Amino acid sequence: MSEDGYEIVGITDISSKKRFVRLSDNGKSFALYNQEIRKFALEEGVRITPEQYADILRILEDRARNRALHIVTRRDITESQLADKLTDGKYPENIINITIQFMKEHGFVNDARYASNYVWCKADTRSRRQMEAYLYSKGIAQTVIDSACDEYYAANSNAQNDLIRKLIEKRCHDTSAMTYGEKSKTIAYLARKGFDYDNIQYVMNELTH
């Protein structure tokens, strides 16, 4: 921050109670309640002093932390999902980073735990690739996803084949009588679900011979 602070380049309504204050350094912009706007005498074209900005950051840090705690009490959530929620709340980037770090340090968000819980819960109904895609879509790092999956399959080495077998038997009760066409359709169905072709072929041969 420069010695004379940041210039306010715009103030826009978010709701009937809150307004978004856009600063000359857009990464520092923030949302405040109307009474707080009046308290700090914030107007377009004026400059926020370093002292004012520090006071505002303290307010926002407390508010972001309380918001984050409220979110995680409702459901388990990833770091990326929490960051998105706080971004939607118009918190500045530095406040989001501080809040995420606090939540991680106190165990309120833990991507490794989230990934592990998900894999152990869903591995009996979804392929590894399906689970990997889902976890990646939640913003979890691939290394964390790989670790969670590797841990599960090290303890349950036949899990994917068992699931393939269950899905084949669900589609065809008499697997020994499957026609070539039925086999081809079933293999394609399982491949679309993300199962490895070698695993599919192994189980298919086991069931049809």
C-alpha positions as CSV (number, residue, x, y, z in Angstrom):
1,M,0.0,0.0,0.0
2,S,1.2,3.5,-0.8
3,E,1.7,5.9,2.1
4,D,-1.6,7.7,1.2
5,G,-3.6,4.5,0.9
6,Y,-5.9,3.4,-2.0
7,E,-8.3,5.5,-4.0
8,I,-11.9,4.4,-4.1
9,V,-12.8,4.1,-7.8
10,G,-16.4,2.8,-7.4
11,I,-19.1,1.8,-4.9
12,T,-21.9,-0.4,-6.1
13,D,-24.9,-2.0,-4.4
14,I,-24.7,-5.8,-3.7
15,S,-28.0,-5.9,-1.8
16,S,-30.2,-3.5,0.2
17,K,-27.7,-3.9,3.1
18,K,-24.3,-4.3,1.5
19,R,-22.1,-2.4,-1.0
20,F,-19.0,-3.4,-2.9
21,V,-16.1,-1.0,-2.6
22,R,-13.7,-1.1,-5.6
23,L,-10.2,0.2,-5.0
24,S,-7.5,1.3,-7.4
25,D,-5.8,-2.0,-6.5
26,N,-8.7,-4.2,-7.5
27,G,-7.3,-7.2,-5.6
28,K,-7.9,-5.3,-2.4
29,S,-11.6,-4.5,-3.1
30,F,-14.2,-5.6,-0.5
31,A,-17.8,-5.6,0.5
32,L,-19.1,-3.8,3.6
33,Y,-22.5,-3.2,5.2
34,N,-24.1,0.2,4.6
35,Q,-23.5,1.4,8.2
36,E,-19.8,0.5,7.9
37,I,-19.6,2.5,4.7
38,R,-21.0,5.5,6.6
39,K,-18.8,4.8,9.6
40,F,-15.6,5.0,7.5
41,A,-17.0,7.8,5.3
42,L,-16.2,5.9,2.2
43,E,-17.1,7.7,-1.1
44,E,-16.1,7.3,-4.7
45,G,-13.0,9.4,-5.5
46,V,-11.7,9.6,-1.9
47,R,-8.7,7.7,-0.6
48,I,-8.7,5.1,2.2
49,T,-5.9,5.7,4.6
50,P,-3.6,2.9,5.7
51,E,-5.2,3.1,9.2
52,Q,-8.7,2.8,7.8
53,Y,-7.8,-0.1,5.6
54,A,-6.2,-1.9,8.5
55,D,-9.4,-1.5,10.5
56,I,-11.5,-2.7,7.6
57,L,-9.3,-5.8,7.2
58,R,-9.8,-6.7,10.8
59,I,-13.5,-6.5,10.4
60,L,-13.4,-8.6,7.2
61,E,-11.1,-11.2,8.7
62,D,-13.4,-11.8,11.6
63,R,-16.4,-11.9,9.2
64,A,-14.8,-14.3,6.8
65,R,-13.7,-16.6,9.6
66,N,-17.3,-16.7,11.0
67,R,-18.7,-17.3,7.5
68,A,-16.2,-20.1,6.9
69,L,-17.0,-21.8,10.2
70,H,-20.8,-21.6,9.4
71,I,-20.2,-23.2,6.0
72,V,-18.1,-26.1,7.3
73,T,-20.6,-26.9,10.1
74,R,-23.2,-27.8,7.4
75,R,-21.1,-30.2,5.3
76,D,-17.5,-31.3,4.6
77,I,-16.0,-29.0,2.0
78,T,-12.7,-28.7,0.1
79,E,-10.3,-25.8,0.2
80,S,-11.2,-24.8,-3.3
81,Q,-14.9,-24.9,-2.6
82,L,-14.5,-22.7,0.5
83,A,-12.4,-20.2,-1.4
84,D,-15.1,-20.0,-4.0
85,K,-17.7,-19.4,-1.3
86,L,-15.6,-16.6,0.1
87,T,-14.9,-15.1,-3.3
88,D,-18.7,-15.0,-3.9
89,G,-18.9,-13.1,-0.7
90,K,-16.6,-10.4,-2.2
91,Y,-13.8,-10.9,0.3
92,P,-10.4,-9.6,-0.8
93,E,-7.9,-12.2,-1.9
94,N,-5.6,-11.7,1.1
95,I,-8.5,-12.3,3.6
96,I,-9.5,-15.4,1.7
97,N,-5.9,-16.8,2.0
98,I,-5.7,-16.0,5.7
99,T,-9.1,-17.6,6.3
100,I,-8.2,-20.8,4.4
101,Q,-5.0,-21.1,6.3
102,F,-6.7,-20.8,9.6
103,M,-9.3,-23.4,8.6
104,K,-6.6,-25.8,7.5
105,E,-4.5,-25.3,10.6
106,H,-7.5,-26.1,12.9
107,G,-8.6,-29.1,10.8
108,F,-11.9,-27.5,9.6
109,V,-10.9,-28.2,6.0
110,N,-8.6,-31.0,4.9
111,D,-8.5,-32.1,1.3
112,A,-6.7,-35.3,2.1
113,R,-9.4,-36.3,4.6
114,Y,-12.2,-35.3,2.2
115,A,-10.7,-37.4,-0.6
116,S,-10.1,-40.4,1.6
117,N,-13.6,-40.3,3.0
118,Y,-15.1,-40.0,-0.5
119,V,-13.1,-42.9,-1.9
120,W,-13.9,-45.2,1.0
121,C,-17.6,-44.3,0.7
122,K,-18.0,-44.5,-3.1
123,A,-15.5,-47.2,-4.2
124,D,-18.1,-49.9,-4.1
125,T,-20.3,-48.1,-6.7
126,R,-17.9,-46.0,-8.8
127,S,-14.7,-46.7,-10.8
128,R,-11.4,-45.1,-9.8
129,R,-11.6,-42.8,-12.8
130,Q,-15.1,-41.6,-11.9
131,M,-13.9,-40.8,-8.3
132,E,-10.8,-39.1,-9.6
133,A,-12.8,-36.9,-11.9
134,Y,-15.2,-36.0,-9.2
135,L,-12.5,-35.1,-6.7
136,Y,-10.6,-33.1,-9.3
137,S,-13.8,-31.1,-10.1
138,K,-13.8,-30.1,-6.4
139,G,-10.4,-28.5,-6.7
140,I,-8.4,-31.2,-5.0
141,A,-4.8,-31.7,-6.2
142,Q,-4.1,-34.8,-8.3
143,T,-1.4,-35.9,-5.9
144,V,-3.9,-35.9,-3.0
145,I,-6.4,-37.8,-5.1
146,D,-3.8,-40.4,-6.1
147,S,-2.8,-40.9,-2.5
148,A,-6.4,-41.4,-1.4
149,C,-7.1,-43.9,-4.2
150,D,-3.8,-45.8,-3.8
151,E,-4.4,-46.2,0.0
152,Y,-7.9,-47.6,-0.6
153,Y,-6.9,-50.0,-3.4
154,A,-3.8,-51.2,-1.5
155,A,-6.2,-52.4,1.2
156,N,-8.8,-53.6,-1.2
157,S,-6.9,-55.0,-4.2
158,N,-9.9,-56.7,-5.8
159,A,-12.3,-53.8,-5.3
160,Q,-12.5,-52.8,-9.0
161,N,-12.9,-56.3,-10.3
162,D,-15.6,-57.0,-7.6
163,L,-17.5,-53.9,-8.7
164,I,-17.2,-54.8,-12.4
165,R,-18.5,-58.3,-11.6
166,K,-21.4,-56.8,-9.7
167,L,-22.3,-54.5,-12.6
168,I,-22.1,-57.2,-15.2
169,E,-24.3,-59.5,-13.2
170,K,-26.8,-56.7,-12.6
171,R,-27.1,-56.3,-16.4
172,C,-27.2,-60.0,-17.2
173,H,-28.3,-62.6,-14.7
174,D,-27.0,-65.6,-16.8
175,T,-23.6,-64.4,-17.8
176,S,-22.6,-67.8,-19.2
177,A,-25.2,-67.3,-21.9
178,M,-24.3,-63.8,-23.0
179,T,-24.1,-63.3,-26.8
180,Y,-21.2,-61.5,-28.5
181,G,-23.4,-58.4,-28.9
182,E,-24.3,-58.4,-25.2
183,K,-20.7,-58.7,-24.2
184,S,-19.7,-55.8,-26.5
185,K,-22.4,-53.6,-25.2
186,T,-21.5,-54.4,-21.6
187,I,-17.8,-53.8,-22.2
188,A,-18.6,-50.4,-23.8
189,Y,-20.9,-49.6,-20.8
190,L,-18.1,-50.4,-18.3
191,A,-15.5,-48.5,-20.3
192,R,-17.7,-45.4,-20.3
193,K,-17.8,-45.7,-16.5
194,G,-14.0,-45.5,-16.4
195,F,-13.0,-49.0,-15.7
196,D,-9.7,-50.3,-17.2
197,Y,-10.2,-52.4,-20.3
198,D,-7.9,-55.2,-19.0
199,N,-9.9,-55.4,-15.8
200,I,-13.2,-55.6,-17.8
201,Q,-11.9,-58.3,-20.0
202,Y,-10.5,-60.3,-17.1
203,V,-13.8,-60.3,-15.3
204,M,-15.8,-60.9,-18.5
205,N,-13.8,-63.9,-19.3
206,E,-14.1,-65.2,-15.8
207,L,-17.9,-64.9,-15.9
208,T,-18.5,-66.2,-19.5
209,H,-16.2,-69.2,-19.5
